[in-house]
Structures are given as C-alpha cells and as structure tokens.
Amino acid sequence: MNAVIISILSIIFIVIVIVAIGLIRFTLNDFIEKTVKKFLWLWLPFHAFGRLTKEFRKKYMK
C-alpha cells in the first residue's frame, strides 16, 4: 500500500515540476501550444466517454 501511494505522489510531483519548468521557460501562450496540446489526447477519451454516456442515457433510458 505504501509503494502505491509513493508511486502516485512521485508521478504527481513529476507532473508539477514539468508544468512549473514549462511555465518558467515559455510564455503562457507558448506553454499552452507546446505542452498542453501534446497531452490533450489523454483528456479526450474521458471527455468523450462521459458525453457518450450522457447521450446514451438520454436516448435509451427515457
């Protein structure tokens, strides 16, 4: 259990460090264009799944 918590916290820490370094190196617009767009594909499947679930419920669960 402790190994899982340490792993999750280390991943969160690494992400925070990457974001902080990116914000220091680039302007906000450059940061959004270069960094956020690279990781946008990670967010899209979750968003699409939520939207499809909502549409499915609306259409078939009346």
C-alpha positions in Angstrom: 0.0 0.0 0.0 2.8 2.4 0.8 4.5 1.7 -2.5 1.4 2.6 -4.4 1.0 5.9 -2.5 4.7 6.8 -3.1 4.3 6.0 -6.8 1.3 8.1 -7.2 2.8 11.0 -5.3 6.0 10.8 -7.3 4.1 10.9 -10.6 2.1 13.9 -9.4 5.3 15.6 -8.2 7.0 15.0 -11.6 4.0 16.5 -13.4 4.0 19.6 -11.2 7.8 20.0 -11.9 7.3 19.7 -15.6 4.5 22.2 -15.6 6.5 24.6 -13.5 9.5 24.4 -15.7 7.4 24.8 -18.8 5.8 28.0 -17.4 9.2 29.4 -16.5 10.7 28.7 -19.9 7.8 29.7 -22.1 5.2 32.5 -22.2 1.7 31.3 -21.3 0.6 31.1 -25.0 3.7 29.1 -25.9 3.2 26.8 -23.0 -0.4 26.1 -24.0 0.5 25.5 -27.6 3.5 23.3 -27.0 2.8 21.4 -23.8 -0.9 21.2 -23.3 -1.6 20.2 -26.9 0.8 17.3 -26.5 -1.2 15.9 -23.6 -4.7 16.8 -24.9 -5.1 13.2 -26.3 -5.1 11.9 -22.7 -8.1 14.0 -21.7 -10.2 13.5 -24.8 -11.2 9.8 -24.3 -12.5 10.6 -20.8 -14.5 13.6 -22.1 -15.9 11.6 -25.0 -16.9 8.7 -22.7 -18.8 11.0 -20.4 -20.5 12.7 -23.3 -21.5 9.4 -24.9 -22.8 8.0 -21.6 -25.0 11.1 -21.2 -26.3 10.8 -24.8 -27.0 7.1 -24.3 -28.9 7.7 -21.1 -30.9 10.4 -22.7 -31.8 8.3 -25.8 -32.4 4.9 -24.4 -33.2 5.4 -20.7 -36.4 7.5 -21.0 
